[in-house]
């Protein structure tokens, strides 16, 4: 059986071997966590909040941008203040 390789912004569900789209602002997600809330890396301009696995333009209250995690190809992470 052939297993598809998913393109950026999609994740493979190994149960049905179908690529599912990640959350809108997510660059790379993980289907084992859940395709919608399982973001591993955000698109440029967005920040990953580990509390829910989603990417935001602004970090939630009590969190700030971790500029050391931000790169030229992907967004960064939100860390506690």
C-alpha positions, 0 to 999 in steps of 0.5 A: 500500500502506498502512503501519500506524502502530504504537502506543507500545510497538510498532515497525514492521517495514518488511519485512512491515509488521507492528507488533511489540511492543518489549521489556517495559520499553521505551516506544519501540524501533527495528526497524532495530536489532532490536525486542527489543534496540533500545530508544530510550526506556524506560518510567518507572522504567527505565533504558536501557543502550546496551550491549544496548539494554534497559531495567533497574530498576538499571543494570549494574555499572560504570554509574550513573543519568543523572538529567538524562536522566530525565523525567516521561514516560519513564525515563533512561539508564545512563552509565559511572561 
